[in-house]
Amino acid sequence: MDRIEQFSVIAPDIGNIFRYISIVTAMPLLVALIYQEWDMILPMASVPIALVLLGTLLIQVPRREREAPLSIALMAVALIWLVCALTSALPFTLGLDVSYLDALFEAMSGWTDTGLTMMRSVDDLPRTLLFWRSLMQWLGGIGIVAFTIAMASRSGLTQFRLYRSEGRSEALMPSAVATGHEMWKIYLVLTILSVGLILLSGVPLWDSVNIALSAISTGGFSLHSEGIPFYNNPFLEILIVPVMIAGALPFKIYYLLYRRRGVRLFDDQQARLLFMLVALGIFVIAWDLVTLSATGVPIAIHQALFMSAAAVTSTGFQIASPNEWASVTVLFLSMLIVIGGSSGSTAGGIKLSRVVLGFQSLLWWFRRMFVSGNVLVPFRYEGRVIPRNIADLEISRNMLVIMLYFLIIFIATVLVMHLQPTPFDSSNVIFEVVSAMCNNGMTTGFVSPDMDGPAKILFIMVMWVGRLEVIPVIMLFMGIFKGPG
């Protein structure tokens, strides 16, 4: 079966996803009406119009009565995210007259929850586009496919494969649609609670809503060029920390806490590791700031708390510039960013579950080395004994993704340093690439509108690859260049 025939199997499903997502992309039009930003109506309307037209076109493709292969599902997910970014860039170009490349960078950064920006002055943006940036991050946090599957009424193997291909590993309910419903209920409740919590800091409702949308999605877009420090509100900074952590915890915990009262937060390995890493980050960064940067103890602890939480949860908010820190502190922060948050959350990075599985697999391999070949050493994960053949397969997949992350970070760093000569220290350039690959968004100032076009394209690709955990994008390019097969 050639690529065209394979695509026809899944084209109507992709079309439905575009039509569903077009509905929610019309929400910023309400903001344009409320704040009477009439010049933003047509630029903003271009997104839902483009998506609904494309979706309608794909639905017309005759459906073949067979399930889509996993490879096609992976390719489709990569394509869906790319198309959403390509169309979502239109309001920035049509409404602000910025270059399409900068607009695409902004859109990809939004959908992938990265938070890096090409806007020279965020303060001057219309409220419609400010809300659009926040909304993209909020939708991207839970996933485009996960969102549309939750809205759909039909479940099946194709929907399940699309859901899993997006990097979602949750299995709260028997079907992908039911799981999507539960995920969105949890997400909405967390968002509403986050808005209420941030309102306690005294910031206006408009600001609270946008901050909450970015924080719970572990995104990092801000309403001001200065970011969170614009408010000069330490209480706000403290309140944002639990919101970021809530977005980076596995949503399965919330589901189990609601369904089974006996479950405790720290029963989950990822949750324990998340808090351990935040605590480690506070200690190491505060120590470095005091001893290497001559920062006062109270300020050092405050910055260490916020920045370590923002790093581990892959949220791009920052209250200090890593460019002003010692190189060793920047590299340590990069390590936290690489690890990222939990699987089944809104966070990026290689994920805590992979770190846990990788560590346990190393211990398993070492135990097997010190016993006779006839002795069966069981592999235990999350309290269960995993059969050896399954364990070997899952460990291999786990290590493959981790290796690909580091390989891409290395290659992208070398490329960007050739494409964009800079006076920045190499540790800062590595930090920027890690931040983009792991969808964090913290910056030392290297990523800016002044970058050359090829460097911007490279960062767009890195954000896209990182959000989809590498494999779907590789499959898409293999499908394009391999030809029929």
SULDAKA-V379920 format. One record per pair of residues at least 12 apart in sequence whose ideal C-beta (glycine too) atoms are under 6 Angstrom apart, sorted by the first residue. I is the first residue (numbers start at 1). J is the second residue. D is the distance in whole Angstrom. If there is no record, write none. Layout:
I|J|D / I|J|D
//
This chain:
2|484|4 / 3|484|6 / 6|72|5 / 8|61|5 / 8|64|5 / 9|64|5 / 9|66|6 / 9|68|5 / 10|68|4 / 10|72|5 / 10|76|5 / 11|58|5 / 11|61|4 / 12|59|5 / 12|63|5 / 13|158|6 / 14|58|5 / 14|76|6 / 15|55|4 / 15|58|3 / 15|59|4 / 17|80|6 / 17|148|4 / 18|51|5 / 18|54|5 / 18|55|3 / 19|52|6 / 19|55|4 / 20|148|4 / 20|151|5 / 21|51|6 / 21|148|6 / 22|48|4 / 22|51|4 / 22|52|4 / 25|47|5 / 25|48|5 / 26|48|4 / 28|44|5 / 28|128|5 / 28|131|5 / 28|132|4 / 29|44|6 / 31|127|6 / 31|128|5 / 31|131|5 / 32|44|6 / 32|128|4 / 35|127|5 / 37|126|5 / 37|128|5 / 40|95|5 / 40|126|5 / 40|128|4 / 43|91|4 / 43|94|4 / 43|95|4 / 44|91|5 / 44|128|6 / 46|90|4 / 47|87|5 / 47|88|6 / 47|90|6 / 50|87|4 / 51|87|6 / 67|157|5 / 67|158|6 / 68|158|5 / 70|161|6 / 71|475|6 / 73|161|4 / 73|162|5 / 73|165|5 / 74|165|5 / 74|472|4 / 74|475|4 / 75|475|5 / 75|476|5 / 75|479|5 / 77|165|4 / 77|166|5 / 77|472|5 / 78|468|6 / 78|472|4 / 78|473|5 / 78|476|4 / 80|144|6 / 84|111|6 / 84|144|6 / 85|107|5 / 85|108|4 / 85|111|5 / 88|107|4 / 89|103|4 / 89|104|4 / 89|107|4 / 92|106|6 / 101|453|6 / 101|456|6 / 102|118|4 / 105|118|5 / 105|456|5 / 105|460|5 / 106|118|5 / 108|460|5 / 108|463|5 / 108|464|6 / 110|133|5 / 110|136|3 / 110|137|5 / 111|136|5 / 111|140|4 / 112|140|6 / 112|439|5 / 112|463|5 / 112|467|4 / 113|137|5 / 113|140|5 / 113|141|5 / 113|217|6 / 113|218|6 / 113|219|4 / 113|439|5 / 114|439|5 / 114|441|5 / 114|463|5 / 115|219|5 / 115|220|3 / 115|221|5 / 115|316|3 / 115|441|2 / 116|441|5 / 116|447|5 / 118|449|5 / 120|449|5 / 121|225|6 / 122|224|6 / 122|225|5 / 123|224|5 / 123|225|6 / 130|223|6 / 133|221|5 / 134|210|4 / 134|213|4 / 134|214|6 / 134|221|6 / 137|214|5 / 137|217|5 / 137|219|3 / 137|221|6 / 138|213|4 / 138|217|5 / 141|217|3 / 141|346|3 / 142|187|5 / 143|166|5 / 143|168|6 / 145|162|5 / 145|163|6 / 145|166|4 / 146|168|6 / 146|180|5 / 149|163|6 / 149|176|5 / 149|177|6 / 149|180|4 / 150|180|3 / 150|181|5 / 150|184|5 / 152|177|6 / 155|175|4 / 155|176|6 / 155|177|4 / 159|176|5 / 160|176|5 / 163|176|4 / 165|472|6 / 167|469|5 / 169|343|5 / 169|344|6 / 170|252|6 / 170|344|5 / 172|255|5 / 182|255|6 / 183|251|6 / 186|251|5 / 186|254|5 / 190|216|5 / 190|246|6 / 191|216|5 / 194|212|4 / 194|216|5 / 194|243|5 / 195|208|5 / 195|209|6 / 195|212|4 / 197|239|5 / 198|211|5 / 198|212|5 / 198|239|6 / 201|233|6 / 201|235|5 / 201|236|4 / 201|239|5 / 207|223|6 / 210|223|5 / 215|240|5 / 215|243|4 / 215|244|5 / 216|243|6 / 216|247|5 / 217|346|5 / 218|247|5 / 218|248|6 / 218|313|5 / 218|314|5 / 218|315|4 / 218|346|5 / 218|347|5 / 220|315|5 / 220|316|2 / 220|317|5 / 220|441|4 / 228|317|5 / 228|319|6 / 229|319|5 / 237|306|5 / 237|319|6 / 241|309|5 / 244|309|5 / 244|313|4 / 244|315|4 / 247|346|5 / 248|313|4 / 248|341|3 / 248|342|6 / 248|345|5 / 248|347|4 / 249|271|6 / 249|342|6 / 249|345|6 / 250|270|5 / 250|342|4 / 250|344|4 / 250|345|5 / 251|344|5 / 252|344|5 / 253|268|5 / 269|356|5 / 270|342|4 / 270|352|4 / 270|353|6 / 273|352|5 / 277|312|5 / 278|308|5 / 278|309|5 / 278|312|6 / 281|308|3 / 281|336|5 / 282|304|5 / 282|305|5 / 282|308|5 / 284|332|6 / 285|304|4 / 285|308|6 / 286|300|4 / 286|301|5 / 286|304|4 / 288|326|6 / 288|329|4 / 292|326|4 / 303|320|5 / 306|319|5 / 311|333|5 / 311|336|4 / 311|337|5 / 312|336|5 / 313|341|5 / 313|347|5 / 314|340|5 / 314|341|6 / 314|347|4 / 314|348|4 / 314|349|5 / 314|438|6 / 314|439|6 / 314|440|5 / 316|440|6 / 316|441|2 / 316|442|6 / 318|442|5 / 322|444|5 / 323|428|6 / 323|444|4 / 323|445|5 / 327|427|4 / 330|427|5 / 330|431|5 / 331|427|6 / 334|431|5 / 334|434|5 / 337|434|5 / 337|435|6 / 337|438|5 / 337|440|5 / 338|434|6 / 338|438|6 / 339|355|6 / 340|438|5 / 348|438|5 / 348|439|3 / 349|438|4 / 350|402|6 / 350|405|5 / 354|398|5 / 354|402|6 / 357|398|5 / 361|395|4 / 364|379|5 / 379|391|4 / 404|470|5 / 409|433|6 / 409|434|6 / 409|437|5 / 412|433|5 / 412|462|5 / 413|430|5 / 413|433|5 / 415|458|6 / 416|455|6 / 416|458|6 / 417|429|6 / 419|454|5 / 419|455|5 / 420|451|6 / 420|452|6 / 420|455|4 / 424|446|5 / 428|444|4 / 428|446|6 / 429|446|6 / 431|444|6 / 432|446|5 / 432|447|5 / 436|459|5 / 436|462|5 / 436|463|5 / 437|462|5 / 437|466|4 / 438|466|6 / 439|466|5 / 439|467|5
//
